[in-house]
Amino acid sequence: MEKTFAIIKPDGIKKKLIGEIIRRIESENLMMANLKVAKLTKKQVSELYKESLKKFPQIKKEIIDYMTKEPSILMIIEGEDAIKKMRKVRGLSDPSKSPIGSVRRDFAGDQDMEDLTRNGKVTKNIMHSSGNREEVEFEIKLLFGEKDDRL
């Protein structure tokens, strides 16, 4: 049994996609181990996107504003191959390049991530999910304040 971490971002909540996203997660035979609604802090967002902000410092203000103005849904998800399955549900970072059937492609529109980033804007791409076990552990500790020895 593997754990992963995911966020339904404020735009996913505004578009009333919580139920649909959870349905898609559960259709991959994944289960919610923990779920909470939280308004992220500037510090949490800066830590969560630290690597992206090193590569693209021009988006810092925009991503902090986007992720802190409204609440997000934070989820710890369990199941076989949870990280890989969750990334499939989520889709690629760039919604326009994500596969049809992924959350980002189906609901984030045809946003051109490269163009937005170049202009200091962020892609409002509905959700985030961890990419590997180290990220899972870091993100759960950062946003749930817990460490799980099963990771």
Secondary structure as GFF3:
##gff-version 3
##sequence-region A 1 151
A	DSSP	beta_strand	2	8	.	.	.	ID=ss1
A	DSSP	alpha_helix	10	14	.	.	.	ID=ss2
A	DSSP	alpha_helix	18	27	.	.	.	ID=ss3
A	DSSP	beta_strand	31	38	.	.	.	ID=ss4
A	DSSP	alpha_helix	42	48	.	.	.	ID=ss5
A	DSSP	alpha_helix	50	55	.	.	.	ID=ss6
A	DSSP	three_ten_helix	57	59	.	.	.	ID=ss7
A	DSSP	alpha_helix	60	68	.	.	.	ID=ss8
A	DSSP	beta_strand	72	79	.	.	.	ID=ss9
A	DSSP	alpha_helix	82	90	.	.	.	ID=ss10
A	DSSP	three_ten_helix	95	97	.	.	.	ID=ss11
A	DSSP	alpha_helix	103	107	.	.	.	ID=ss12
A	DSSP	alpha_helix	113	118	.	.	.	ID=ss13
A	DSSP	beta_strand	127	129	.	.	.	ID=ss14
A	DSSP	alpha_helix	133	144	.	.	.	ID=ss15
###
